[in-house]
Amino acid sequence: DSSYSLKKIKLDPGDILLLYTDGFTESRNNKNQEFQESGLIKALKKHSNLPAQKLICAIFDELESFTQEEPPFDDRTIIIIKRTT
């Protein structure tokens, strides 16, 4: 069983909220190295100027480049909310 709590946060213009499943950060390449949160953060920073939908695509492209098309062992899900104004 999981326990969740309600939180309120304020997003200022330019802020990005990123939600992801562990299957994303635990994806491995052919050297058995994980993408990790550091890989996700690096990809997010690299493409943060893009609109949310294109940002999602760019991050998935970075993951595919890292994993060298190794098949996923778990779901890979990300949700991005980007405040523009």
PASEBA-1860 file (N, C-alpha, C; in nm, 3 decimals):
! residues 85
1> DSSYSLKK> 0.083/-0.118/0.000/0.000/0.000/0.000/0.087/0.124/0.000 ~ 0.041/0.223/-0.073/0.112/0.351/-0.080/0.036/0.457/-0.004 ~ 0.109/0.552/0.045/0.048/0.664/0.117/0.089/0.793/0.047 ~ -0.008/0.878/0.021/0.018/1.004/-0.048/-0.033/1.119/0.035 ~ 0.030/1.233/0.020/-0.016/1.354/0.088/-0.037/1.464/-0.015 ~ -0.123/1.557/0.018/-0.154/1.668/-0.070/-0.057/1.782/-0.044 ~ 0.003/1.834/-0.149/0.097/1.946/-0.138/0.058/2.052/-0.240 ~ 0.080/2.176/-0.205/0.062/2.286/-0.298/0.198/2.347/-0.327
9> IKLDPGDI> 0.223/2.373/-0.454/0.345/2.441/-0.493/0.309/2.553/-0.590 ~ 0.392/2.654/-0.594/0.371/2.764/-0.686/0.474/2.753/-0.797 ~ 0.426/2.751/-0.919/0.516/2.751/-1.034/0.525/2.893/-1.088 ~ 0.646/2.944/-1.092/0.670/3.075/-1.150/0.692/3.061/-1.300 ~ 0.676/3.170/-1.375/0.704/3.162/-1.519/0.843/3.104/-1.545 ~ 0.847/3.007/-1.636/0.972/2.939/-1.668/0.997/2.813/-1.589 ~ 0.920/2.790/-1.481/0.937/2.669/-1.400/0.884/2.546/-1.475 ~ 0.946/2.432/-1.447/0.906/2.306/-1.507/0.885/2.205/-1.395
17> LLLYTDGF> 0.770/2.138/-1.397/0.742/2.029/-1.305/0.752/1.899/-1.384 ~ 0.837/1.808/-1.340/0.861/1.682/-1.410/0.824/1.567/-1.317 ~ 0.734/1.482/-1.362/0.696/1.360/-1.290/0.739/1.242/-1.377 ~ 0.793/1.138/-1.314/0.841/1.025/-1.393/0.833/0.896/-1.312 ~ 0.828/0.785/-1.384/0.831/0.654/-1.319/0.975/0.606/-1.308 ~ 0.999/0.514/-1.217/1.135/0.465/-1.197/1.186/0.386/-1.316 ~ 1.097/0.338/-1.401/1.141/0.269/-1.521/1.220/0.360/-1.614 ~ 1.198/0.490/-1.601/1.271/0.586/-1.683/1.415/0.598/-1.634
25> TESRNNKN> 1.433/0.626/-1.506/1.568/0.646/-1.452/1.646/0.516/-1.435 ~ 1.576/0.404/-1.426/1.643/0.275/-1.410/1.668/0.204/-1.543 ~ 1.638/0.270/-1.654/1.667/0.213/-1.785/1.817/0.196/-1.799 ~ 1.858/0.086/-1.861/2.000/0.052/-1.870/2.047/0.046/-2.015 ~ 2.176/0.073/-2.032/2.236/0.058/-2.164/2.301/-0.080/-2.174 ~ 2.369/-0.106/-2.285/2.429/-0.238/-2.304/2.552/-0.262/-2.217 ~ 2.594/-0.160/-2.139/2.702/-0.176/-2.041/2.645/-0.191/-1.900 ~ 2.513/-0.209/-1.893/2.440/-0.227/-1.767/2.445/-0.103/-1.677
33> QEFQESGL> 2.464/0.015/-1.738/2.463/0.141/-1.664/2.323/0.200/-1.667 ~ 2.277/0.254/-1.554/2.145/0.315/-1.547/2.149/0.460/-1.595 ~ 2.037/0.504/-1.653/2.021/0.643/-1.696/2.024/0.736/-1.575 ~ 1.963/0.697/-1.467/1.959/0.764/-1.337/1.895/0.902/-1.345 ~ 1.872/0.959/-1.227/1.816/1.094/-1.220/1.911/1.195/-1.282 ~ 2.040/1.170/-1.270/2.137/1.265/-1.327/2.124/1.273/-1.479 ~ 2.097/1.162/-1.544/2.076/1.164/-1.689/1.949/1.236/-1.727 ~ 1.845/1.218/-1.645/1.718/1.286/-1.669/1.734/1.437/-1.649
41> IKALKKHS> 1.801/1.477/-1.543/1.823/1.619/-1.516/1.908/1.682/-1.627 ~ 2.010/1.613/-1.670/2.096/1.664/-1.778/2.014/1.686/-1.906 ~ 1.930/1.589/-1.941/1.846/1.601/-2.060/1.745/1.715/-2.044 ~ 1.688/1.728/-1.925/1.591/1.835/-1.899/1.657/1.972/-1.915 ~ 1.774/1.989/-1.857/1.845/2.117/-1.869/1.884/2.147/-2.013 ~ 1.927/2.045/-2.084/1.972/2.062/-2.223/1.859/2.111/-2.313 ~ 1.736/2.066/-2.287/1.623/2.096/-2.377/1.515/2.181/-2.311 ~ 1.545/2.246/-2.200/1.443/2.317/-2.123/1.378/2.434/-2.197
49> NLPAQKLI> 1.440/2.479/-2.305/1.382/2.590/-2.382/1.266/2.546/-2.472 ~ 1.247/2.416/-2.489/1.142/2.365/-2.577/1.005/2.369/-2.510 ~ 0.897/2.376/-2.590/0.763/2.360/-2.534/0.749/2.221/-2.470 ~ 0.656/2.205/-2.379/0.643/2.082/-2.300/0.639/1.955/-2.385 ~ 0.556/1.950/-2.489/0.544/1.829/-2.570/0.675/1.796/-2.640 ~ 0.741/1.896/-2.694/0.870/1.872/-2.762/0.978/1.838/-2.661 ~ 0.968/1.891/-2.541/1.062/1.859/-2.434/1.053/1.711/-2.398 ~ 0.930/1.660/-2.388/0.911/1.517/-2.361/0.978/1.434/-2.470
57> CAIFDELE> 0.954/1.469/-2.596/1.014/1.394/-2.707/1.167/1.400/-2.702 ~ 1.222/1.516/-2.672/1.367/1.531/-2.666/1.427/1.448/-2.552 ~ 1.359/1.443/-2.439/1.409/1.362/-2.326/1.404/1.214/-2.361 ~ 1.295/1.171/-2.427/1.289/1.031/-2.471/1.399/1.001/-2.573 ~ 1.429/1.095/-2.661/1.538/1.076/-2.757/1.672/1.060/-2.685 ~ 1.694/1.139/-2.581/1.817/1.127/-2.501/1.824/0.989/-2.434 ~ 1.710/0.942/-2.384/1.707/0.810/-2.321/1.737/0.700/-2.423 ~ 1.676/0.709/-2.541/1.700/0.609/-2.645/1.847/0.610/-2.688
65> SFTQEEPP> 1.906/0.728/-2.697/2.047/0.738/-2.732/2.134/0.672/-2.625 ~ 2.098/0.691/-2.498/2.173/0.632/-2.387/2.159/0.480/-2.384 ~ 2.036/0.432/-2.398/2.012/0.288/-2.387/2.052/0.212/-2.512 ~ 2.082/0.286/-2.618/2.123/0.225/-2.745/2.022/0.119/-2.788 ~ 1.895/0.156/-2.770/1.780/0.074/-2.810/1.770/-0.059/-2.736 ~ 1.830/-0.066/-2.616/1.807/-0.182/-2.530/1.658/-0.184/-2.495 ~ 1.594/-0.298/-2.494/1.450/-0.301/-2.465/1.422/-0.262/-2.320 ~ 1.312/-0.189/-2.297/1.278/-0.151/-2.160/1.233/-0.272/-2.079
73> FDDRTIII> 1.266/-0.273/-1.951/1.222/-0.379/-1.862/1.103/-0.334/-1.778 ~ 1.070/-0.206/-1.786/0.962/-0.148/-1.706/0.902/-0.033/-1.787 ~ 0.789/0.019/-1.740/0.729/0.131/-1.812/0.819/0.254/-1.801 ~ 0.814/0.336/-1.903/0.890/0.462/-1.907/0.788/0.574/-1.929 ~ 0.755/0.641/-1.821/0.653/0.744/-1.828/0.705/0.874/-1.769 ~ 0.683/0.984/-1.841/0.712/1.116/-1.786/0.595/1.209/-1.816 ~ 0.571/1.299/-1.724/0.471/1.404/-1.739/0.543/1.536/-1.713 ~ 0.524/1.632/-1.801/0.587/1.763/-1.784/0.480/1.870/-1.783
81> IKRTT> 0.489/1.957/-1.683/0.406/2.077/-1.675/0.503/2.194/-1.677 ~ 0.484/2.283/-1.773/0.575/2.396/-1.790/0.494/2.525/-1.786 ~ 0.528/2.611/-1.693/0.459/2.740/-1.684/0.531/2.839/-1.774 ~ 0.456/2.896/-1.866/0.516/2.988/-1.962/0.489/3.134/-1.928 ~ 0.377/3.163/-1.863/0.347/3.303/-1.829/0.302/3.314/-1.685
END
